[in-house]
């Protein structure tokens, strides 16, 4: 009898067709909302916020079911980027009317158009983590 360690298959929980559709629509709404905001549309933050909530919720539902610490770390980076998408939506609303009641200099320093920076960081993290997760899962699939 051999004592081989039992290797658990490295997989991400697959989303259903409905969940995949919500994820794609959420991403599309985020693109439409950010583009419309640049064109000074007052409804743009609402569209972006709905899209970012849909996108984040579906990524939170997509669990990693394996022991690999690299994929777990990358999954945490994905979740961080989802939180940053939600922060970008909040900053869009704050940028629109200064509803936080900040004085002009504080508003300009911390809020005014900083949603773009947060969105850029979130998008870069999302791209990096999603490509790395795919390559890590593919690498482990080849080993099996």
Number of C-alpha atoms within 10 A of each C-alpha: 3 4 5 6 6 6 9 10 14 17 19 16 11 12 16 10 9 9 18 15 14 18 22 16 17 24 20 16 22 26 17 16 26 23 14 17 19 10 10 11 12 13 11 24 25 18 21 30 24 19 27 29 20 22 25 23 17 20 18 13 12 15 15 15 14 14 13 16 9 12 24 16 13 20 23 13 18 24 20 16 24 25 16 22 28 23 18 27 29 16 22 26 21 20 20 16 9 17 9 11 10 12 9 10 10 11 16 14 10 13 19 18 17 17 23 16 11 18 21 16 15 24 17 11 19 21 12 14 21 16 11 16 20 13 13 17 16 13 11 13 12 8 6 7
